[in-house]
Amino acid sequence: MPESPRDTDGAEVGPEDVADLSRADRDGRDGSDARDSRDAGDAQDSRDARGPRGSRDGRGARDGRDGGDARDGSDAQESRDTRDGWDGRHSRDGRDSLDGHAIRDDAPDSASPAPSVELTTNGVGPWAGEWPDEDRYDPQLLEQGDSRNVIDRYRYWRMDAIVADLDEHRHPFHVAIENWQHDMNIGSIVRSANAFAADTVHIVGRRRWNKRGAMVTDRYQHVEHHEDVAALVARANAAELPIIAIDNVPGSVLIETFRFPERCLLLFGQEGPGLSAEAIAAAQSVVEISQFGSTRSINASAAAAVAMHVWVTQHVRFDN
């Protein structure tokens, strides 16, 4: 029996929802964001109140993580969300294609919407020559090509194989972001955390967050949710992770003069209000990024990327 289409939270969707997703894809938007625009209020949290979700194929989030490392066993699932430039229509077996075929870099304009920059510049076509027999490779990607937002090393790999490989060399710092106002920066912070190989991203506050900026990197990044700052503090204490808050508040230390602990949790606030008073009180240290212009602060996701890179320069060795 064909698998029912599902949205990015794992809930079954009806034909009208699939139509919404396809319309969103044609407009160049992420399918999940199309649903966000329809139910952006807190009413959506009632669906999220069901609690953490594991992976669709039975591989639950590691060590109690609720972010869902891989929501199904095939990398082709990413195509379903069209975040990497694939068409949003569903084939009978639950995988996405354009009338049964993968979208190729050389596909004519009449066959599909204008491809994304990511698809045209970074995508690769079907595997040329004899297929590799290692288990990490996904047969569908070998057959149809791979246009995902992954480095060349992971081309044609299954999603769970990529996550397992990343787990072998993730860095020991964690990242946390407060989410009281459905901050749109969270997706970008998750993407940066993936790029810098952070161990885990912690979302504090509202469970639902805008994944558009993540560019599907949340599928490869461990993500945990905490109801409030107290829950985050408890998690950090259990893992012996000192909390380092990043905000330009009175008493903060310049990041250029601060030495980050190797194992730590970097805590960021929301765009605008910054960190809550409770979050600042919970921090072992508060660090600010030097600025030299007229603006009082920089974008929250930019600040997170700067702080993560400073940690990398202090703790990662680079060969000349």
Secondary structure, 3 states (H helix, E strand, C coil): CCCCCECCCCCECCHHHHHHHHHHHHCCCCHHHHHHHHCCCHHHHHHHCCCCCCCCCCCCCHHHCCCCCCCCCCCCHHHHCCCCCCCCCECCCCCECECCECCCCCCCHHHCCCCCHHHHHHCECCCCCCCCCCCCECHHHHHHCECCCCCHHHCCECHHHHHHHHHCCCCCEEEEEEECCCCCCHHHHHHHHHHCCCCEEEEEECCCCCCHHHCCHHHCCEEEEECCHHHHHHHHHHCCCCEEEECCCCCCEEHHHCCCCCCEEEEECECCCECCHHHHHHCCEEEECCCCCCCCCCCHHHHHHHHHHHHHHHHCCCCC
